[in-house]
Amino acid sequence: MQLRSRRREPHKVEKPNQRKKAKHSLTVQQTSENDLESVAGSSASLDQKQCTQLQQQVKEYLFNKLYQIKLASWENQDFSSISKTIETLLRNPAPQGESVILIGPAGSGKKMLVEETVRKVQIDTSIQQLKVIRLHGAIHAQGERPMKETHFQLKQSLPDKKAKESISQDDLLEFTCTNSLTTYLFLLYDFEYFIREKNQSFIYRIFESLQRNTVRGVILATSQQHDIVDSLEKRIKSRFSHRIYYMPVLKDAGQLLTILESLLCIDCDAPSSIQAVKQEFNRHISESVRDTQWNHILEDFLRMTPNVSSFLSLAFYIITNLSLDACGVPHLDLDTIRHGSCLLRQSVGRMQMLKNLSVLEVGLLSSLCRLTCRSSEKNEKEHGSLKLVAFSFERIYQEYIMQEFTSDSTPVTSDSYKRPIAWKAFSRLLDLQLIRFQERSIEGRNAMELHPVILVISPDELSQVLKEHPYISIAMQRWDKSRKTL
């Protein structure tokens, strides 16, 4: 009788020294954390190793808190109202599709607000299924790329391989709409790239597919151009014209100071290793933030970079330079924070802000610059002095229409830039402090339209923007060249 020989698995044998080292490392880690909690809870001071460990844990917690920040929870009501509108549409969309467009400059928090709202809806179990198709205009909006990327993302959401192969290239949703409760969300970032394509065919095919299959769908677009809706064709423009939301510009330094204080404080959900220093840590943070110099730093910072991205970068810089002493008390050096604020302002700068302007906003700036240059030359000839001249919105808008739409080389498309759209662009230039009123205390739109404004930027800065902007009209280019030849 032959016995079968079993194949034995190789057995890993740990050496005695390795076991001792592993046990020793675990005991050291546990004792160090226990010692840190006990010492931090008492009035005794920490040694250098414990202080470094506590500082590292506090910074890691604050960085995670900053990463998970939600714009809808800020005190600014505009963020929360926009988020609630998007959430309502995703929960109860119309059978033939809904459409929303968010407009704001780069760094204003468009994508951040959209993504956090989508995550909130996806977590909710009451919604059966939400399929998200994300398309970025700078990458996908060219030729057949948006169609191919849409098909690819829809195929990935299908569990059956045969269904993936049977998706038609003509209809976006023909084989995917098996469940009537499924909601399709098309996120079109950098929407201005999609409308440059011929006949804006891709956007039209999305609406056509939603209508043909009678499925629940939402098209959510983001753009930096205030006049983006007027560049759409009639069949698409009617879909977006009733839901246009403009991202708010950060203005109130006191409000941002409150948000910054909440970001720097330790909450109740913090790890147990830093809960012991929570009360003392938060007290010192609140006392230091109440200093009036913090308000001045934020006010100077917002003059150049009034957007969400820059503010979060400043908060990240503050947390990076946070230090703790031997008693676990935080220290924030105002000179270091002021230096970081200057670095961030230089990295963004006024030129970057000017490059992010829409064609209409650049046109209004150039119109004001033309009026200012002509008046300055006239005053110099007649009176021999350069007098600062200001002009109202009505005069600037007339100059813009006359220059842009009466030129032989420019097609007459004045309907694309009607007065309400121009006023929104003008208001944003005021918010960005690229123009300002002569008088400080002005309230009400009628008063703002009649009171004259002054150009804050120099003609050379505007000339550089006209040179680098890809969609500047021929009339503006000619004026810039003629100005340089004088």
LINDAMO-V420857 format. One line per field, one symbol per residue. ss: DSSP state (H for helix, E for strand, - for the rest). A space follows every 10 residues. Layout:
ss=???
//
This chain:
ss=---------- -----HHHHH HHHHHHHHHH HHHHHHHHHH H------HHH HHHHHHHHHH HHHHHHH--- HHH---HHHH HHHHHHHHHH H------EEE EEE------H HHHHHHHHHH HHH-----EE EEEEEEHHHH ----HHHHHH HHHHHH---- HHHHH----- ---------- -EEEEEEEE- HHHH---HHH HHHHHHHHHH HHH--EEEEE EEE-----HH H--HHHHHHH ---EEE---- --HHHHHHHH HHHH------ -HHHH--HHH HHHHHHHHH- -HHHHHHHHH HHHH---HHH HHHHHHHHHH --EE-----E E--HHHHHHH HHHHHHHHHH HHHHH---HH HHHHHHHHHH HHHHHHHHHH HHH------- E-HHHHHHHH HHHHH----- ---HHHH-HH HHHHHHHHHH H---EEE--- ----HHHHHH --EEE---HH HHHHHHHH-- ---HHHHHHH HHHHH-
//
